[in-house]
């Protein structure tokens, strides 16, 4: 990635500037220093470089401390591009072989994960288990992207969406939105079971 050719402090400076640019609650760089997810991103920048140089335990220790302090879990092996913006940060998870392109926006509770040990343990050593996210992608709140899929550039993954297939560049992936029922209106047959009582976790 282009970020590999830049110095660490230059990349971190861009991270700070993008917080000011994309978070309207941050008025200046001084306020942006207290952004909830920025420490996790900066910790990852350091941990990834250590991980790449074979210092895996030190890298994991940094990632562990960052997770405890920010609730953002980024594996040191994950590759993050320049100007990645993690808004709020709470409960973001990015797996070991994930690749996130430049200028990506990630909202809270986003997961870039693997399918599961029952599938991934059978993969050859070094094979990708996590998503590749292209440049300028937006990942909405609680979006979940699982497996070695590719999200094309400029795509938008909407809030609550579950993605386990490749997404073309520029596409929009939207989860079903809530249905408003008029007061006193009876539900349709089976509606209570499939649309009202079931949660995403029950599937």
C-alpha positions as CSV (number, residue, x, y, z in Angstrom):
1,X,0.0,0.0,0.0
2,X,1.0,3.6,-0.5
3,X,1.2,4.1,3.3
4,X,4.2,1.7,3.4
5,X,6.3,4.3,1.6
6,X,5.5,7.0,4.1
7,X,7.0,7.5,7.6
8,X,4.9,6.4,10.6
9,X,4.5,9.9,11.9
10,X,3.3,11.2,8.6
11,X,0.6,8.5,8.5
12,X,-0.4,9.2,12.1
13,X,-0.7,12.9,11.2
14,X,-3.1,12.0,8.4
15,X,-5.1,9.9,10.9
16,X,-5.5,12.9,13.1
17,X,-6.4,15.2,10.3
18,X,-9.1,12.9,9.0
19,X,-10.8,12.8,12.4
20,X,-11.1,16.6,12.2
21,X,-12.3,16.4,8.6
22,X,-15.0,13.7,9.1
23,X,-16.2,14.1,12.7
24,X,-18.3,17.3,13.0
25,X,-18.0,17.1,16.8
26,X,-14.3,17.7,16.6
27,X,-13.5,21.3,16.1
28,X,-9.7,21.1,15.9
29,X,-6.7,18.8,16.2
30,X,-6.5,19.2,20.0
31,X,-10.0,17.9,20.4
32,X,-9.3,15.2,17.9
33,X,-6.5,13.8,20.1
34,X,-9.3,12.7,22.5
35,X,-11.2,10.9,19.7
36,X,-12.3,7.5,21.1
37,X,-10.9,5.3,18.3
38,X,-7.7,7.3,17.4
39,X,-5.6,5.6,20.1
40,X,-6.6,2.2,18.7
41,X,-5.7,3.2,15.2
42,X,-2.3,4.6,16.2
43,X,-1.5,1.6,18.4
44,X,-2.2,-0.6,15.3
45,X,0.1,1.4,13.2
46,X,2.9,0.6,15.6
47,X,1.8,-3.0,16.3
48,X,1.6,-3.8,12.6
49,X,5.1,-2.7,11.9
50,X,6.4,-4.8,14.8
51,X,4.3,-7.8,13.6
52,X,5.7,-7.4,10.1
53,X,9.3,-7.6,11.5
54,X,8.6,-10.8,13.4
55,X,8.0,-9.2,16.8
56,X,4.7,-10.9,17.2
57,X,4.3,-11.1,21.0
58,X,5.2,-7.4,21.4
59,X,2.7,-6.5,18.7
60,X,0.0,-8.6,20.3
61,X,0.6,-7.0,23.7
62,X,0.2,-3.5,22.1
63,X,-3.1,-4.6,20.4
64,X,-4.3,-6.2,23.7
65,X,-3.7,-2.9,25.6
66,X,-5.4,-0.9,22.9
67,X,-8.5,-3.2,23.0
68,X,-8.7,-2.8,26.8
69,X,-8.6,0.9,26.5
70,X,-10.8,1.5,23.4
71,X,-13.0,-1.6,22.8
72,X,-11.5,-1.7,19.3
73,X,-9.8,-5.0,18.3
74,X,-7.5,-4.9,15.4
75,X,-5.1,-7.8,14.8
76,X,-1.6,-6.7,14.3
77,X,-1.4,-8.6,11.1
78,X,-4.3,-6.7,9.5
79,X,-3.3,-4.1,6.8
80,X,-4.9,-0.7,7.1
81,X,-4.4,2.0,4.5
82,X,-4.1,5.7,4.8
83,X,-6.7,8.0,6.3
84,X,-8.9,5.2,7.7
85,X,-11.5,6.7,9.9
86,X,-13.1,4.6,12.7
87,X,-16.0,6.6,14.0
88,X,-16.9,6.0,17.7
89,X,-14.9,2.8,17.6
90,X,-16.9,0.7,20.1
91,X,-16.9,-3.0,19.3
92,X,-15.0,-2.8,16.0
93,X,-13.2,-6.0,15.1
94,X,-10.7,-6.4,12.3
95,X,-9.2,-9.8,11.7
96,X,-5.6,-10.9,11.0
97,X,-5.7,-11.2,7.2
98,X,-8.0,-8.3,6.6
99,X,-6.9,-5.5,4.2
100,X,-8.6,-2.1,4.5
101,X,-7.9,0.4,1.7
102,X,-7.2,4.1,1.8
103,X,-10.0,6.6,2.9
104,X,-12.3,3.9,4.3
105,X,-14.9,4.9,6.9
106,X,-15.8,2.4,9.6
107,X,-18.6,3.0,12.1
108,X,-19.0,1.3,15.4
109,X,-19.8,-2.4,15.9
110,X,-18.4,-3.3,12.4
111,X,-16.8,-6.7,12.1
112,X,-14.3,-7.7,9.4
113,X,-14.1,-11.3,10.4
114,X,-13.5,-14.9,9.3
115,X,-16.2,-17.5,8.7
116,X,-15.3,-19.7,11.7
117,X,-12.7,-22.1,13.0
118,X,-14.6,-25.1,11.5
119,X,-13.9,-23.7,8.0
120,X,-10.7,-21.7,8.5
121,X,-8.6,-24.4,10.3
122,X,-8.8,-26.4,7.0
123,X,-7.4,-23.6,4.9
124,X,-3.8,-23.8,3.7
125,X,-1.3,-21.9,5.8
126,X,-1.2,-18.2,4.8
127,X,-4.5,-18.3,2.9
128,X,-6.6,-15.2,3.4
129,X,-9.5,-15.7,5.9
130,X,-10.8,-12.1,6.2
131,X,-12.2,-9.5,3.9
132,X,-10.4,-7.1,1.6
133,X,-12.1,-3.6,1.6
134,X,-11.4,-1.3,-1.3
135,X,-10.7,2.4,-1.2
136,X,-13.4,4.9,-0.2
137,X,-15.7,2.2,1.2
138,X,-18.2,3.1,3.9
139,X,-19.1,0.4,6.5
140,X,-22.2,1.3,8.4
141,X,-23.0,0.6,12.0
142,X,-23.1,-3.1,12.9
143,X,-22.2,-4.2,9.4
144,X,-20.6,-7.6,9.4
145,X,-18.4,-8.8,6.6
146,X,-17.2,-12.4,6.9
147,X,-14.7,-14.5,5.0
148,X,-12.2,-13.9,2.2
149,X,-14.6,-11.7,0.2
150,X,-13.7,-8.4,-1.6
151,X,-15.6,-5.2,-1.2
152,X,-15.1,-3.0,-4.3
153,X,-14.0,0.6,-4.2
154,X,-16.6,3.2,-3.3
155,X,-19.1,0.6,-2.1
156,X,-21.4,1.3,0.8
157,X,-22.3,-1.4,3.3
158,X,-25.3,-0.3,5.2
159,X,-26.1,-0.5,8.9
160,X,-26.9,-4.1,10.1
161,X,-25.9,-5.6,6.7
162,X,-24.4,-9.1,6.7
163,X,-22.0,-9.7,3.7
164,X,-20.4,-13.0,2.8
165,X,-20.1,-12.6,-0.9
166,X,-18.0,-10.2,-3.1
167,X,-19.5,-6.7,-3.5
168,X,-18.8,-4.9,-6.8
169,X,-17.3,-1.4,-6.9
170,X,-19.8,1.3,-6.2
171,X,-22.5,-1.0,-5.0
172,X,-24.9,-0.4,-2.1
173,X,-25.6,-3.3,0.3
174,X,-28.6,-2.5,2.5
175,X,-30.2,-4.5,5.3
176,X,-34.0,-4.6,5.7
177,X,-35.3,-1.6,7.5
178,X,-37.8,-1.6,10.3
179,X,-41.5,-1.8,9.3
180,X,-43.8,0.7,11.0
181,X,-47.2,-0.8,11.8
182,X,-50.2,1.4,12.4
183,X,-51.6,1.2,15.9
184,X,-54.2,-1.6,16.2
185,X,-53.2,-3.2,12.9
186,X,-53.0,-7.0,13.0
187,X,-49.7,-8.6,11.8
188,X,-49.6,-10.7,8.7
189,X,-49.4,-14.5,9.2
190,X,-46.0,-15.6,10.4
191,X,-44.9,-12.0,10.6
192,X,-44.3,-12.2,14.4
193,X,-42.0,-15.2,13.9
194,X,-39.8,-13.9,11.1
195,X,-39.9,-10.1,11.2
196,X,-40.8,-9.1,14.8
197,X,-39.4,-11.5,17.4
198,X,-36.3,-12.8,15.6
199,X,-33.0,-11.0,16.1
200,X,-29.9,-11.1,13.9
201,X,-28.2,-13.3,16.4
202,X,-30.9,-16.0,16.2
203,X,-29.9,-17.0,12.7
